[in-house]
């Protein structure tokens, strides 16, 4: 399994491949019948983001697949999550269909980090993806947007947020504007609620997140918030919270 050096190396040398992912001959097992589809955050690629999770899941017997999405003329083939989020969700939709066709599985499980999880929510809510998904695992996901530790609030206070957003559109960074808290995109996406029937939701979030702020507005946390006791991770020594699963708000099992 890779660590930071491998991740940095993958960003440059292996942006479209990572250990454990995209073996199109993989056959799901009775123990793990649903393939796992990974979606990275803003500004990176699958090679850098999944150096630990992808081989860990594959070694546990899962069929693992990962895609790059949201790339444009600024990406240089390495920096994803920049383009229009609905367009990225359509990329995900086509990728999920490809995974289902290759594996013969009836559904997939989705894992999304930051924008990746929010984009997967768009897929579930606006592209009729719910029937093809068993579980959505959100890792520090930008649902309902982010203030970027208060930067968007400062921009509004200074009267420059409109200029900045127009600049994002002009240079080709619409996903940044769409992830701002209270953006039209966020309001439209979650106007009819956070979740859709039939999908199990698992949301993992840290109170120490400085990018997705505030950390609380995530699926299940608004409508059916059911926090477990804060725990400490061995690697980062940071408090974390696990919100409810499905539409019931039941505490999630991470096994």
C-alpha positions in Angstrom: 0.0 0.0 0.0 1.3 3.4 -0.9 2.0 6.4 1.3 2.8 10.1 0.8 5.9 9.5 -1.5 3.8 7.2 -3.7 1.0 9.7 -3.8 3.2 12.5 -4.8 4.8 10.3 -7.5 1.5 9.2 -8.8 0.3 12.8 -9.2 3.0 13.3 -11.8 3.7 9.9 -13.2 0.5 7.9 -12.7 -2.5 10.2 -12.7 -4.8 7.6 -14.2 -3.8 4.5 -12.4 -3.4 3.3 -8.8 -2.7 0.0 -7.2 -5.8 -2.1 -6.7 -8.1 -0.3 -9.0 -9.6 -0.8 -12.4 -9.1 -4.5 -12.9 -11.8 -5.0 -15.5 -11.6 -8.7 -15.1 -12.5 -8.6 -11.4 -15.5 -10.7 -10.4 -17.5 -9.7 -7.4 -17.9 -12.3 -4.6 -20.8 -13.4 -2.5 -19.1 -11.6 0.4 -18.6 -8.4 -1.6 -21.2 -8.4 -4.4 -21.1 -4.7 -5.2 -18.0 -3.2 -6.8 -16.6 0.0 -5.2 -16.3 3.2 -7.3 -14.0 5.9 -6.0 -14.3 9.6 -6.8 -11.5 12.0 -5.8 -11.7 15.6 -4.5 -11.1 18.9 -6.2 -7.6 19.5 -7.6 -6.2 16.0 -7.7 -6.5 12.7 -9.6 -7.2 9.1 -8.8 -3.5 8.2 -8.7 -2.7 10.5 -5.9 -5.9 10.2 -3.8 -6.4 6.5 -3.5 -2.9 5.1 -2.8 -4.0 3.6 0.5 -7.8 3.0 0.2 -7.7 1.4 -3.2 -5.2 -1.4 -2.4 -6.7 -1.8 1.0 -10.2 -2.5 -0.4 -8.8 -4.7 -3.1 -6.8 -6.8 -0.6 -10.0 -7.2 1.4 -11.7 -8.8 -1.6 -13.6 -5.9 -3.2 -13.6 -5.1 -6.9 -12.3 -1.5 -6.9 -12.7 1.1 -9.7 -11.7 4.7 -9.8 -12.2 7.5 -12.3 -10.8 10.9 -13.0 -13.5 13.5 -13.7 -13.9 17.2 -14.2 -10.7 17.8 -16.2 -10.3 20.6 -18.7 -7.7 22.8 -20.4 -6.2 23.8 -17.1 -5.8 20.2 -15.8 -2.7 19.1 -17.7 -4.1 15.6 -17.5 -3.6 15.6 -13.7 -5.8 18.1 -11.9 -9.4 17.0 -11.8 -12.6 18.3 -10.3 -12.4 21.7 -12.0 -15.2 21.5 -14.6 -18.9 21.8 -14.3 -20.2 19.4 -11.6 -23.3 18.2 -13.5 -21.0 17.3 -16.4 -18.7 15.4 -14.0 -21.7 13.5 -12.7 -22.5 12.5 -16.2 -19.0 11.1 -16.5 -19.6 9.2 -13.3 -22.9 7.8 -14.6 -21.2 6.5 -17.7 -18.4 5.0 -15.6 -20.8 3.2 -13.3 -22.6 1.7 -16.3 -19.3 0.5 -17.6 -18.5 -1.1 -14.2 -21.8 -2.8 -14.0 -21.5 -4.1 -17.5 -18.0 -5.5 -16.9 -18.7 -7.1 -13.5 -22.3 -8.2 -14.0 -23.1 -6.7 -10.6 -26.6 -5.2 -10.0 -25.3 -2.2 -8.0 -22.1 -0.5 -7.0 -21.0 1.2 -3.7 -19.8 4.7 -4.1 -17.0 6.3 -2.1 -16.4 10.1 -2.6 -13.9 12.4 -1.1 -14.9 16.1 -0.8 -16.3 17.2 -4.2 -16.3 13.5 -5.2 -19.0 12.7 -2.7 -21.1 15.7 -3.4 -20.8 15.0 -7.2 -22.0 11.5 -6.5 -25.0 12.9 -4.6 -25.8 14.8 -7.8 -25.7 11.5 -9.7 -28.1 9.9 -7.2 -30.5 12.9 -7.0 -30.5 14.3 -10.5 -29.3 11.5 -12.9 -31.5 8.6 -11.5 -28.5 6.8 -10.1 -30.1 5.6 -6.9 -31.3 2.3 -8.4 -27.7 1.4 -9.2 -26.1 2.2 -5.8 -26.2 0.2 -2.6 -24.2 2.5 -0.3 -22.7 6.0 -0.6 -19.7 6.7 1.6 -18.9 10.4 2.0 -15.4 11.4 3.2 -15.4 15.0 4.3 -17.8 15.9 1.5 -18.7 19.4 0.4 -22.5 18.9 0.5 -24.3 22.2 1.1 -21.0 24.0 0.1 -18.1 25.3 2.0 -16.9 28.7 3.3 -13.3 27.7 2.9 -12.6 28.6 6.5 -14.5 31.9 6.1 -13.0 33.0 2.8 -16.3 33.1 1.0 -17.8 35.1 3.9 -14.9 37.6 3.6 -15.5 37.9 -0.1 -19.1 38.7 0.4 -18.3 41.2 3.1 -15.8 43.0 0.8 -18.2 42.9 -2.1 -15.8 40.9 -4.3 -17.4 37.4 -4.4 -19.3 38.2 -7.6 -16.1 39.2 -9.3 -14.3 36.1 -8.1 -17.1 33.9 -9.3 -17.1 35.5 -12.7 -13.3 35.0 -12.9 -13.8 31.3 -12.0 -16.3 31.0 -14.9 -14.0 32.9 -17.3 -10.9 30.8 -16.6 -12.7 27.4 -16.5 -13.2 26.7 -12.8 -17.0 26.4 -12.4 -16.7 23.6 -9.8 -15.1 26.1 -7.3 -18.1 28.5 -7.6 -20.5 25.6 -7.4 -19.0 24.4 -4.1 -19.4 27.7 -2.3 -21.8 27.6 0.6 -25.2 29.1 -0.4 -24.4 28.9 -4.1 -27.3 28.5 -6.5 -26.0 25.0 -7.4 -26.0 23.9 -3.7 -29.4 25.3 -3.1 -30.9 23.6 -6.1 -29.2 20.3 -5.4 -30.5 20.0 -1.8 -33.8 21.8 -2.1 -35.7 18.5 -2.0 -33.7 17.0 0.9 -30.3 15.4 1.4 -31.0 11.8 0.7 -32.9 9.5 -1.8 -34.8 6.3 -0.8 -33.1 3.0 -1.2 -29.5 4.1 -0.7 -27.5 3.6 2.5 -25.5 6.7 3.5 -22.3 6.7 5.5 -20.7 10.1 6.3 -17.3 10.4 7.8 -16.2 13.9 8.8 -13.5 15.5 11.0 -14.0 18.5 13.2 -10.5 19.6 12.1 -11.4 20.1 8.4 -10.2 23.5 7.2 -11.4 23.1 3.6 -15.0 21.9 4.0 -16.4 24.3 6.6 -18.5 24.1 8.5 -18.1 20.4 8.9 -21.7 19.6 9.9 -23.9 20.0 6.8 -23.7 16.6 5.3 -26.4 14.0 4.2 -28.2 12.6 7.2 -26.7 15.2 9.5 -29.3 17.8 8.7 -32.5 15.8 8.5 -31.5 12.8 10.8 -28.4 13.8 12.6 -27.3 10.9 14.8 -23.7 11.4 15.9 -21.6 8.7 17.5 -19.2 9.5 20.3 -16.2 11.5 19.0 -13.2 9.2 18.4 -9.5 9.6 17.8 -7.9 8.3 14.7 -4.5 6.7 15.2 -2.9 8.5 12.3 -4.1 12.1 12.6 -5.1 12.2 16.3 -8.1 14.3 15.4 -11.7 14.2 16.6 -14.2 12.7 14.1 -17.9 12.2 13.8 -19.9 9.5 12.0 -23.4 10.6 11.1 -26.4 8.5 10.6 -27.0 5.8 7.9 -29.8 5.7 5.4 -32.8 7.9 6.1 -33.2 6.6 9.6 -30.2 8.3 11.1 -29.0 5.0 12.6 -25.3 5.1 13.7 -23.2 3.6 11.0 -21.0 0.6 11.2 -17.7 1.0 9.6 -16.9 -2.7 9.3 
